[in-house]
Amino acid sequence: MGNVVAPATRDWRTIVTDTDRERLRDWRTAFVDALRAARTSGQSAEIARERGFSDDGYRVVINTNSDGGQTVFHLHVHLLAGRPFVFPPG
């Protein structure tokens, strides 16, 4: 897990996956990728509880490819909290 250099919200964490995949589209339905996805989701929920924003709510984001906002080409998850979010985003 890492901190973001210029966060757009008060609480923003990056969760790096333990995979060699570059993008979400590279994940398969293979059992090992399903386990990695579940582990990453569990880490997001655990961090939200530890940081104290689980009850208020948070957003989990995976950017894929340039048009999707991906700038680091290793699959990772953004955990955003600390303010209300609207939908659709951006």
HELIX and SHEET records of a PDB file:
HELIX    1   1 LEU A   24  ASP A   26  5                                   3    
HELIX    2   2 PHE A   31  ARG A   51  1                                  21    
HELIX    3   3 SER A   66  GLY A   68  5                                   3    
SHEET    1   A 4 GLY A   2  ASN A   3  0                                        
SHEET    2   A 4 ASP A  11  VAL A  16 -1                                        
SHEET    3   A 4 HIS A  76  ALA A  81 -1                                        
SHEET    4   A 4 ARG A  59  VAL A  61 -1                                        
END                                                                             
